[in-house]
Every structure is written in C-alpha cells, then in structure tokens.
Amino acid sequence: MAMRLRGFRRKIDGWGRIVLPKPLLERFGLGPSHMVEIYPTERGFFVKADQADLSPEELERIEGVEM
C-alpha cells in the first residue's frame, strides 16, 4: 500500500492525547496496547511504531531528530 505524502491534522484532547488515523494504524499493524516511540525534533515531534526499526540513514532524513 502506497502512503500519500501528506500529513494528518488532529486536535489534542484535554488529556494531552491525539488519535492516530485508522489508515496509519492499519498500515503499521497497530492497535490498542501497542507501543510507539515519540522523539522531539526542532519542528515538533516524530512518532515511530515501536516494532519498526529505522536505520541511521532513515533517521537522518527526519529533520532534527535527536536520539
């Protein structure tokens, strides 16, 4: 399945949560109780599926990721 190169807009609720879009959950096989990793960047944050190992080269393409 090809991913469209666009983002999704979501509001943060009163508890500080965001809901990940269903197409992303399905694409990465995520559901309730699955873990994700969140990295701060210079322009916001980056969310990565915990089971999705990224190479150092892939991480370098993400602007401002600090590991």
Contacts in CASP RR format, 6 or more apart in sequence:
PFRMAT RR
TARGET T0000
AUTHOR 0000-0000-0000
METHOD contacts of the structure
MODEL  1
MAMRLRGFRRKIDGWGRIVLPKPLLERFGLGPSHMVEIYPTERGFFVKAD
QADLSPEELERIEGVEM
1 27 0 8 1.000
3 27 0 8 1.000
8 21 0 8 1.000
8 24 0 8 1.000
10 18 0 8 1.000
10 19 0 8 1.000
10 20 0 8 1.000
10 21 0 8 1.000
11 18 0 8 1.000
12 18 0 8 1.000
20 30 0 8 1.000
20 36 0 8 1.000
20 47 0 8 1.000
24 30 0 8 1.000
25 31 0 8 1.000
28 49 0 8 1.000
28 52 0 8 1.000
29 49 0 8 1.000
30 36 0 8 1.000
30 49 0 8 1.000
34 49 0 8 1.000
34 50 0 8 1.000
34 51 0 8 1.000
35 50 0 8 1.000
36 47 0 8 1.000
36 48 0 8 1.000
36 49 0 8 1.000
36 50 0 8 1.000
37 47 0 8 1.000
37 48 0 8 1.000
37 49 0 8 1.000
37 50 0 8 1.000
38 45 0 8 1.000
38 46 0 8 1.000
38 47 0 8 1.000
38 48 0 8 1.000
39 45 0 8 1.000
39 46 0 8 1.000
39 48 0 8 1.000
39 62 0 8 1.000
39 65 0 8 1.000
39 66 0 8 1.000
39 67 0 8 1.000
40 66 0 8 1.000
41 62 0 8 1.000
41 63 0 8 1.000
41 64 0 8 1.000
41 65 0 8 1.000
41 66 0 8 1.000
42 63 0 8 1.000
42 64 0 8 1.000
43 63 0 8 1.000
43 64 0 8 1.000
46 62 0 8 1.000
46 65 0 8 1.000
48 54 0 8 1.000
59 65 0 8 1.000
59 67 0 8 1.000
END
